[in-house]
């Protein structure tokens, strides 16, 4: 099974580029390498990182991007897990 971990944060005012760089660095430092990793940005200095893993949905051993320093973000990080669903014919 493939599971996708999503990590999303909103930067504190004026710190969007710094949060983007920080998230990219953290994704590169994960204890294991994911099958795939992508980083996105959106208005309001939001940053999204999605990593894909060959693992089960509830696998407790999947490495996650940590919480950034509280001064770097405007609110708590949001995290979600999704599992792959086969396409219907």
C-alpha positions in Angstrom: 0.0 0.0 0.0 1.1 3.6 -0.6 0.4 6.2 2.0 0.9 10.0 1.5 1.8 12.2 4.5 0.8 15.8 4.1 2.4 18.6 6.1 1.1 22.2 5.8 2.0 25.4 7.6 1.5 29.1 7.3 4.4 31.3 7.8 4.5 34.2 10.2 4.2 37.6 8.5 7.1 38.2 6.1 8.7 34.8 6.6 7.3 32.8 3.8 10.5 32.2 1.9 12.3 31.2 5.2 9.5 28.7 6.0 9.7 27.3 2.4 13.5 26.7 2.7 13.2 25.3 6.2 10.5 22.8 5.1 12.6 21.7 2.1 15.6 21.2 4.3 13.6 19.1 6.8 12.1 17.0 4.1 15.7 16.2 2.9 16.7 15.2 6.4 14.0 12.6 7.1 15.3 9.4 8.7 14.2 7.4 5.7 13.8 8.4 2.1 10.2 8.5 0.8 9.2 7.0 -2.5 8.5 10.6 -3.6 8.4 14.0 -2.1 7.0 17.3 -3.4 6.9 20.8 -1.9 4.3 23.4 -2.8 3.6 27.0 -1.9 0.4 29.0 -1.9 -0.9 32.5 -1.2 -0.7 33.8 2.4 2.8 32.2 2.7 1.5 28.7 3.1 3.8 25.7 2.5 2.8 22.1 1.8 5.0 19.1 1.7 3.7 15.7 0.5 5.7 12.5 1.0 4.7 9.1 -0.4 5.7 5.9 1.4 5.4 2.2 0.8 3.7 1.5 4.1 0.4 1.0 5.8 -1.8 3.9 6.8 -1.2 3.4 10.6 2.5 2.7 10.3 4.0 4.4 13.4 7.5 4.3 12.0 7.0 6.8 9.2 9.3 9.9 9.6 7.4 13.2 9.7 8.6 16.7 9.2 8.8 18.3 12.7 7.1 21.4 14.0 9.1 24.6 13.1 10.1 27.2 15.6 6.9 28.9 16.9 8.1 32.3 15.6 8.4 31.0 12.1 4.7 30.0 11.7 1.5 31.9 12.2 -0.4 28.8 13.5 0.0 25.2 14.3 1.1 22.8 11.5 -1.7 20.7 9.9 -1.0 17.1 9.1 -3.0 14.5 7.2 -2.4 10.9 6.1 -4.0 9.5 3.0 -3.9 6.0 1.5 -4.0 5.1 -2.2 -7.3 3.9 -3.5 -7.3 1.8 -6.7 -8.9 3.5 -9.7 -12.3 2.3 -10.7 -12.8 1.1 -14.3 
